[in-house]
Amino acid sequence: MTIGDICEFKTKFEDADFWLIRKGSESVVGKPTKEYSPEHIGVKVLERDILDPTYLYYVFMAFQQTGKFIPLAQGTLRLKHISISSIKNIQLGT
């Protein structure tokens, strides 16, 4: 099961539970935020009986702080970006 199976991800998503920074340096991409921006990737948990949005926010914060998004960041310059498809394919569980 992937995170894309139980969450919706898209840009310009004002109704999301939280957002992930899509563009920036390697140390910033994937960072969760509670502030809407049309450039950020919105994350909405669809299966709330399986996953709590607040918990997922902190999971993404841990991913970003431990560098889990660095291999997913694309771009050859100092400005990197992360794609929705790479986030959707993150595996859940073992």
Solvent accessible surface area in square Angstrom, and as a share of the most:
residue,aa,sasa,rsa
1,M,128,0.57
2,T,27,0.16
3,I,3,0.02
4,G,23,0.22
5,D,90,0.47
6,I,6,0.03
7,C,3,0.02
8,E,61,0.27
9,F,11,0.05
10,K,86,0.37
11,T,42,0.24
12,K,150,0.64
13,F,16,0.07
14,E,132,0.59
15,D,106,0.55
16,A,12,0.09
17,D,39,0.20
18,F,2,0.01
19,W,20,0.07
20,L,0,0.00
21,I,32,0.16
22,R,58,0.21
23,K,100,0.42
24,G,14,0.14
25,S,48,0.31
26,E,73,0.33
27,S,81,0.52
28,V,52,0.30
29,V,0,0.00
30,G,0,0.00
31,K,96,0.41
32,P,4,0.03
33,T,27,0.15
34,K,120,0.51
35,E,130,0.58
36,Y,84,0.32
37,S,30,0.19
38,P,63,0.40
39,E,89,0.40
40,H,35,0.16
41,I,0,0.00
42,G,0,0.00
43,V,0,0.00
44,K,54,0.23
45,V,2,0.01
46,L,104,0.52
47,E,70,0.31
48,R,122,0.45
49,D,130,0.67
50,I,102,0.52
51,L,21,0.11
52,D,77,0.40
53,P,19,0.12
54,T,71,0.41
55,Y,133,0.50
56,L,4,0.02
57,Y,21,0.08
58,Y,123,0.47
59,V,36,0.21
60,F,2,0.01
61,M,55,0.24
62,A,49,0.38
63,F,52,0.22
64,Q,26,0.12
65,Q,132,0.59
66,T,98,0.57
67,G,21,0.21
68,K,119,0.50
69,F,3,0.01
70,I,79,0.40
71,P,109,0.68
72,L,55,0.27
73,A,17,0.14
74,Q,84,0.37
75,G,38,0.36
76,T,138,0.80
77,L,137,0.68
78,R,222,0.81
79,L,115,0.57
80,K,30,0.13
81,H,70,0.31
82,I,1,0.00
83,S,28,0.18
84,I,47,0.24
85,S,68,0.44
86,S,21,0.14
87,I,0,0.00
88,K,78,0.33
89,N,99,0.51
90,I,35,0.18
91,Q,123,0.54
92,L,55,0.27
93,G,77,0.74
94,T,190,1.10
